[in-house]
């Protein structure tokens, strides 16, 4: 029953026992005269391959006994150990879920690591698992430079490209990074993943970046086993798609041929290290024992094809090579194999008894680290170098007593860039043009293209650059040009950024602040794609901070707080900027300049709201955010003319919600109207109302929202968006209730 792996051991013993010993030779000698591969190197490779094979079999036995959990095996892919042998232990690695032998070989290169125990602790979801702490079975190790990845298809490639971009840049900016300046970034993935838009976009970004003369030392390794779960990949497809791509050096090797794999992998790694350009290594592999533990591949594969793959078993073929070249006898190879099997089996028997996570608090501990006093200290430390003063939208930086929200963001970015050399600002059109709305105007001229730069028009690449630069010790502030543009790249936030601390138990971090121009109410421009009010996809991502300022002073202080939370706690922050308020001057009447403010260097604690009030509001509390705040303030003034005392609470933070302030101001009046410019279904008001009810608020509660609709072009937008008349009518209805 090959599918369950019970005969792989027997087949290996039978195949190797049938071999005839060759004349012995010193293991230190090159296999080929003048070659780089020695018998000792092949012996080390075999031990890593055999260890990975036995880990696969142990994982399946643990699963069958209900002592372990779902895992995807690496059997047939053990040739990837050759890639680990070709690299240094200080080269960052982002691995395919079948790169088990790579992980074993890399871990064996680092003193003190035990890949057998480490992998099996992950299989049984033990708290002692050194990478994820029992949260998931992933290949990862901080000492070995293996960055844990989720199994989302190809999602690690944009991050790998971003890290390749960042390694040299961090050094040139004088920022300390854990990666050597000559490091090569290794990124492995499957042949099915190579067709995913995330992969093709990331590889295109790597080529495009290198084409401009920017270092991009990334080695893409496609472990091509010819099948994606049950869907075949044409045998010549990977070479057809990537073999003749200008700007992408191409290598190909048979993973079951240790000599070919080692020689080719070393050539590929050395080429990338020397040229600082991307390369693509197609490592031909086979898949043994099906896709995963529960997969029965005979349901969709022909017996002849399964049998053909067994003939190219890399563990058997490497053992055959050792005997053929005289480095070991058949008995010695089998003895080594059995010794590995015994150690893996004994370890598997011990680790399943290890403690598991038993509380929600323990599970969630790495999601949202919080050190508010340290964040506050980082916000308030230091001042910009006078020599690096920034011209804020053509006004002297010293004139900061009356700014719009856009000017305040611009000014604050300038002060942060001047103060901290680890800060980067980038995105589509942010450099030369200064952004669609001028929010980054002048920053590139002042701070240079190394720190403020334009990216490709590809949101996955923008966020991948942020993910990679964050791993290199920098604090990236990427811009997504419009909220609607985020959704095709949301997995880079949800599946990559938000999960890294979770799956690495806080050992790896993604410090970043993603600026997004969003919401609606633009006049004369756009329609849905430039007036998107859907933020539900952001609000339910565990651990991220979602900031949404409405005024210049809050925008400045909250942006500084987000950057410090990223730097201190490694937090992923999304900074939602209301487009319609970017250049707003007035609040109640034309020319009153009441919506201008001074962008001071204050600190706004995460999860604390801001209250406005006419008489500090004793009759009604209006809860809102972003565009809803000035609308609510105008309604509050009209209500005050009727003798109704209203306070307006600006949430400011949509995740985490300011629960303490929300409940306090709700109870102060006993009547709450939630004014929500987003949609009724999946909008912010749902969580606000639920939070009040959950915390025992027993007063009057109502909400008023925009419609469950996309936003049309022109005046038709007014039919689906929340407006002041509806806010006032809802307030009147709520106040009329006994």
N, C-alpha and C positions, 0 to 999 in steps of 0.2 A: 504494500500500500504506500506507494511513493508519496501520495498527496499528504500523508500524515507523517512522513519522514522516518517511519520505523525501519525502512530497509536501507537508508543512506549509510548508516554505520556498517551494516553487513556488506553492502556493495563496496564501500571503501576498503574494508579489510580484504575482501576477496580479490579485488583488482590489484592491490599492492602486494599481497602475499604471492600472487602469481608471477611477479616480476623477478627477473634474474639480476643478482647484484653485479654491479660494475666495479672495475678497479677503483680503489679509494683514491681520493685526492684531497689536498688541504682545502679546508672550507674558505680560507682567506684568498685563494687564488681567483682571478676573474674567470668566469665560465668560458668566455671567448677571449682569445688573446687581444690585449689592449682594450678590452671592454670595461664597462663601469659596474657591471653586476657580478657579485661574487657568490660563491656557494653559501657563505654565511648569511648574505643578504636574503637569498632564497629560503634558507632555513628559518630565518626570522619571519619572513612573509608567510611561510606555511603555518607557523605557530599562531600567528594572528588570524589567518583564515580558518584554521581548525577551531580556534577558540570561538570565533563568530558563529561557525556552524553549530558547535555544541550549545552555545547560548540560544540559538534558534530552537533547537530540539528541546532544551530545558524549558524554554518559555511555553512551548506547546504542551509539554507534560504538565507544567504548572496550571495552564489554562484548563486542561482536561480534568485535572483534579480540583478545579475551582479554588485554587490557591493563587493563581495569577490572573491577569486581565488581558484584554484584547491587545495584541501587538502584531506588527507586520515584520516578517522575517527578511533576512538578507541572503538567504541561501541561493547560490548561483551568482551572486554579485561579489563574492569574496575577492575578486580581482582588484576591487577598489583599495585594498590594503597597499597596493603598489603606489597609489597616488599619495597616501600618507607617507610612505617611505621616501617619495621624491621631494617632499616638502619638509619644512622645519616645524618644530613644535610651537614656534612663535608666529606661524602664519595662521591668521584667523580662518576658521572653517565653518561654513554653513552647509549642513549636510542633508542629503536625501534620506528618507526614512529607511532605505535599504543599504545605507553606507555603514553597516555594522562593523565590517572588518576594518574600514578606515578608522573608525572610532577606537577599536581595540588596539590597532597598531599605533595610533597617535598617543593613546593613554600609556602604552608600554614605553614610549619615548620619554615620559615624564616621571622622574623618581617619586615613589610614594603612592602612585595611583594603582588601583586594582580594577581593571575594566570588567572582570568577571563579576565581582561583587556589585560594582556600580550599576551595571546594566540590569542585573537581576533584581536589585533593590527597586529599580524603576518598574520592572515587570510586575512585581507584587505590590506596587504603590505604597512602599514603606516610607515612613517619615525620615528614615536615615538615608534615603536616596540623596546623594550629595549635590545633584543639580536641581531637581524640582521639588524635593522635600515631600514626595508622595503625591504630587498633583497630576503627574502625567508620565508616561513612558516616552522619554525623548533622549536623543543623543546630545549630550552637552557636558561641558566641563570647563570651569573657569581656569584651573591650572593648565589644562591642555589647549586652551584657546578655541574650544568648540562651542559655538553660540547656539543654544537650543532653538529648534524650529518647530512650528506646528506642522500638521500634515496637509494644510491647505495647499492646493496644487500650485507650485511655482512661486508661492508668495515670498520666498526668501530671496529671489533674484534681485528685485529692486534694492533691497537693503545691502546685498553684496556689492552691487554697483556703487551705491552711496559710500560704502566703506572703502572701496578701492579709490574713489575720488578723494576721500578725506585723509587717507594715511599720509600722503605727502603734504597736503595742504595744512594739516594741523602742525606739522613740524615747521613749515615756513612761517606760520603765524606765531610760533613760539609757544604753542600749547602742548602740554605734556599728554602723550598718548601711550596706552599700554602696548601698542603695536610698533615694531621697528620700522624705520623709514623705508627699508628695502623689502618689507613684507609682501607676500603674495596672498591675495584673498582667494580662497578656494570655495567654490559653490557647486554642489553636485545636485543632480535632479534626474528624473526618468525621461524616457523617450516620449511618453504621453505628455508629460509636463512641458516638453520642448515646443508643443503646439499651442500652449495656452497663451492668451494675449499678454498676460503678465510677464511670461518668459520672453516672448518675442520683443515686447516693448523694452524690457530691461537690457537685453543684449543689444538692441538698436541704440539705446542710450549710451552703453559702454563704447560702442563703435563711434558714435557721433561725438562723444566727449574726447576720445583719443584722436579723432580726426582733427580736432582743433588744437592738438598739441598738449593737451592736459593729461597728466599721467593717469592711467587706468589699469593697474596691475591685478586683473581678475582672471583666474583660470576657471572657465566653465567646464564642468565635467558632466557629460550626458551618459548615464549608465543605461545603455540601450539593450533591453532584453527582448524587444520586439513585440511587447504587448502591454496595454494599459488596462488592468483588471482583466477584461475578457475581449477587448478590442485590439486587433492586431495593428502594428505599425508596419507599413511597407518596408521591406529590408533595406532599400536604398534611400529611404526618405530623409533620414537625419543628414547623411552626406549631401543629398540633393539640396536640402534647405540651408545647410550651414557650411558645407565643404568649400564652396567657391565664393564666400561672402567677402568682398573687399574690406580690408581693415580688421579682419578677424582671422588670426593665424589658426590653421586647422591641423589637428593631429588625430590619428585613429589607431587603436590597438585592440587586440583580443584579450579580454579580461581573464580568460581561462588559460592563457599562455603567460606564465609569470615573467619569462624573459622579455617578451614583447611588451607586456604591460609596464614593467619596471623601466625598461629602456625608453619607451615612448613618454611615460609620465615624467621622467627626469628631464627629458628634452623639452617637454612642454613647460614644466615649472621653471627651468633655467631660462627659456625664451622670455617668459613673462617677467621674471625677475630682472633680467638684463634690459629688456626693451620698455618696460613699464606700460605695456599695451595688453589688451585682452586677447586671450586665446581660447579655443574650443577643443576639448578632447572628447572624442567619441570613444567610450570604452564599451566594446561589445560584450554583453553578458548573457546569461540565461537566468530564467526564473524557475527555481525548484520549489516544490511543495505548495504551489498556488500563491494567490495574492495575499491571503492572510489566514489566520488560524481556522476560520470557519469556511474557507473557500474550497470548493470541490472542482478543480480545474478540468477534470475529465468530462464535465458537463458541457464544456465549450471548446476543448482542445482535443485534437486527434491523438490517439495513443502513440502514433509514430513520431509526432512532434515532441511529446513529452519524453519519449525514449531518446530522441536525438539530443535534447538538452542534457540528459543524464550523461551522455558521452562527452560532454564539454564541462563537466563538473570541475570548477577551478581548484577545489581542495584536492581532489584526486589527481588532477593534472600537475599541480605543483609538487605533490608527493612523488609522482612518476618522474618528474624532472630531477628531484633530489637523488633518486636511485640511479637514474640514467647517467648523471654526471659524476657519480661516485662520492657524493657528500655523505650519504647515509645508505645503509642496507634496508631492504624491505622490513625486516624485523625491527630495526631501530626507528623507522618512520612510524610503524604501527605502535610501537611502545610509546613514542612521544604523543601520538594521537590519543591513546588510551589514558595516558597520564592527564592530558588536558580534559578528557571526558570525565575522569574521576574527580578532578578538582571542580569542574562546573557542576557536576551532580551533587557533590557534597555542599557546595555553596548554595545551590538551589534549595536543598533540604533545610538549610539553616535560615535563609532570608525570609521565607514565607511566614515565619513566626514573628518577624519584626513588627513593631507598633505601627499602626495606621493613623492618619488624621481622624480626629474624633469630634471636632467642633467646627462650626462655621467660622468662628474667629480665627482658628488656626489655619483653615483653608485660605481665608481672605487676607491674612497678615501681609503678604508682599504686594497686594494690589494697590494700596494707597498709603504709602508711608507719609507720615506727617510730623514735621518738626517746626511748628509755627514760630517759635522764638528764633530759631536759626534762620528761617525764611525772612522774618522781619529784619534781622540783623544784616542779612545780605542785601535786602532792598535798600536799607538806609546807609550802607557803607560807602565811603568815598565820594568823590566828585569827578567829573570828566577832566581830562587834561585840557588846559586852556588852549593848547596848540591844536587840539582836535575839535574845536567848537564847530557846531553844525548850523548851517543856515536853514532855519525852519521855514520852508515854503516861501523863500525870498524875504523873510523878515529876520532881523537880527535875533540870535538865539536868546539874548538877554531880555527881549521884549516878549514876555510870556504871561502877561496879565489878562489877555483876552484872546483865546484861541477857539477854533472850531474843533470838533472831534478829530477830523482828519489831520489838522495841524498838530494836535496834541499827540497823536500816534506817531507822526513824523518826527516831532521833537524828541519824544521819548526813545524811539529807536536810535536817533542820533546820539543821545546821551548814553545809552547802553553800549552802543558800538564804541564810543569814545572811552568809556570806563573799562570795558571788559573785552580783551582780545579773543576770548573764546566764542563771542557772539557772531553768527552769520545771518544775513538776511538774503533770501532768494525766492524766486518764483517766476511766473510768466510775466514779462514786461516790467519787472520791478526795478531793473537796473537803469539802462539809458533813459527810458521813458519816464520812470518814476511811478509806474502803476497806472491803471486806467483812470483812477481818480486823483492821481498826484500824491498819494499817501507816502510813497517812498522817494519822492522827488528830491534830488540833490544828494542822496545818501551815497550813491556809487561814486560821484565826483569827489566827495569828501573822504571816503574811506577805502576807495579802490575796488577793483573788480574781484579781488580775492575774497572779499568779505561781503560784498553786495553784488549779486550777479543774476543774470537771466538764465532760465532753464528751458528745456524743451517744453513744447505745449503738450504735456503728458502728466496728468496729476499723479499717476502711479510713480513716475520717475521723480517728481517733486518730493513726494512723501518718502520714497526710497532714499533719496539724497539726505533727507532729514534723519531717517533711521540709521544710515551709515555714518554720517558725521557725528551723530550723538554717541555712537559706539567708539568714536575716535577721540572723545574728550571735549568735543565742542558743544555749544548750546545753539542749535539751529532755530531760526524763526522763519519757516517757509510761509509763503502766501499761496492760498488757493483763490484764484481770481473771483470766482462766484460760488456760492453755496451749491447751486445745481451741478457744478462741475466736480464736486467732491464725490458724488455718489458712485461714479464708475471706478473710484479708487478707495472706497471705504474700507476694504479688507486690509489695506496697509495700516489703517488705524486699529480696526477691530481685531484682525487676526494676527498682526505683527506687533505694532507699538504697544497695544494694551496688554498683550499676553507675555511680553518678554520678562518683566519682573516676576510675574506669576509663575512661569515655567522655569525660571532660574533661581527662585527663592531670593530674589533681590540682588543676585550676584552680577547680573547684567541689567543695564538701564537704558531708557530712551528719553533723556531729557530734551524736551522740545516744546515750542509754542507755535501752534499752527494758526496763523491769521487767516480768517475767512470773511470776505465781504458777502453779506447776506441780508435776508429778509426782503420785504417788499417796499411799496410806496415811492419808488422812483417815478419821476414824472417824465413822460415823453420818451421812454427808452425801455426796450427789452421784452416784456412779456415774461413767460415762465422762466426761461433760462437765465434771466438777469434779475428776476424778482421771485426767488424761491423762499418759501416760508416753512419748509419741512426740515425739522431738526430732530425728529424722532430717532433716526438712525444713529445720532450722536448721543442722545440722552440715556440710552440703555447700555452703553459700553462700560463695563465695570472699571472703576479706578480712574477714569479720565476726569480732568477738571474742565468744566464748560463755563467760560466767562462771557458776559454779554453787557458791556457798558453802554450807556446812553448819552453821557455827557463827557466833555473834554477832560475835566479833572479826574473823573472815575476811570476814563480810558487810560490816562497816563499812569495812575497809581496801580490799577489792576494789571496792566501790562508788565510793570516792574515786578509786581508780586508773582505773576505767572512765570517770568523768567527766573526769578529766585527760587520758586518752588521746583522748577525744572532742574536748576543747578544743584540745589541742596538735596532734594528728595527724589530726583530722577523722574518727576511727574510728566505725564503727557497732558498738555494743556491745549484746548481749542479756544481761540479768542474770536468770538463772533462780533463783527463790526457792522452796525446798521448803515447800509449804503445811503439811505435817505436822510440820515442825520450827519453824514460826513461834513457837509458844508453849511449846515443850518446855523443861522445866527440868532434868530428871533424865536420867542416862545408865544407870547400873547398877542402881539401886534407888530406890524412891519416896523423895523428900525429900533425895537427895544433892546436888541442884542442880549436878551436874557438867557439865551442858551449857550453863550460863550463862557469860558471859564479858564482859570490858570492851571496848567498842567504841573502841579507841584510834584516834588519827589517823595510824596507820602506813601504810606503802606496801607493797603486795604486787605484786611484779613480774609482769607478764603472762607466763603460761607457766611459772610456778614452782609446784611442788606443796608439800604440807605432810605431814610424816611424824609418825605417832604410833607408839609402840612400848613393849612390855613387855620390858625388857632390850634395847631397841632392835632386837629381832627378828633372830635369826640363822638360823632354820629356815624361815620362810615370809614372803613379802611378799603382803599383800592389797591390791589396788588397787581403789579405789572412789571415790564422789562422792556428794554430797547425802544422801538418806536411807540410802544404803548405808554411810556412814561410821560413824554410831553403831551400826548393826547389826553391822558388822564389828568394831568395838571391843569390843562385848559378846562376840562369838564369840572374839576374841583373848584376852580375859580367861579364858574357859573353857578355851581351849587352854593358857594359861599354867599353869592348875591341874593340867594333865596333863604339865607339863614342856616344853611346846612354846613356843619363843620366836618371837613374831610381830610384825612391823611392819605398820602400816596406812598406806598412802599415799593421801591425799586429793588427787585430781587438781586440784580447784578450777577449773581452766581446761579446758574441753572443746574449745575452738578458740582459739588453737592449743594442742595438747596439750603438757604439760610433758615433752617427750621426754628431755631430759638427766636430769631427776630420775627419770623412769620407768625408764630403762635402768640408772641407778646403783643404785637400790634393788632392781631385779630381779636384777642380778648379785650383789648383796650376799648374797642367800640362795640363789639358784639355783632357787627354786621360786616361781611367781607364780600367784595366784588372782585373777582379775578378777571383782569383785562388781558386777553391773550391774542396777540396778532397772528399766531400760528393756527393751524387747523383744529377743528373741534375734536376730531379723532386723531389720537397720537400727538396732540399738542401739549404744551407746557401746563396748561390749566388742569389737566387730568391729574398730574402728579402733585400739584399744589393743593387741590381739593382733597385728594387722598391723604396727603400728609396732615392736613388740618383735622380731618376726621379721625385718622389713626392716633393723633395726639390728644384726642378728647375735646376738640372744639365743638361746643354745642350751641353756638349762635347761628345767625342767619348767614347762609352761604349761597352765592350764585356765581356764574361765570358767563362771559360774553366773548366770543371768538370769531375768527374768520371762518369762511365756509370750507367744507371738505372738497376743495376744488384746486386744480392748477390755476395759475394766475394768467389771465388772457392779456392781450396787447391793448394798449390805449385805454379810453374811458371805461371800457367794459370791466377793467380790473376793480373799479369802485363797487361793482355789484357783489363781489365775493370777499372783499377785504373789510375788516373791522373798521368802523369810523366813529367819530365823536358822538354823532347823534345816537348811534346804537348804545354806546357806553352810557350816555346820559339817560337814555330810556331805561336801560337795565338798572342803573343806580336808583332812578325814581321808583321802579317797581319793587326793588329790594327794600327801600326806605318805607314804602307804603305798607309793607307786611307788618302785622302786629308782632 
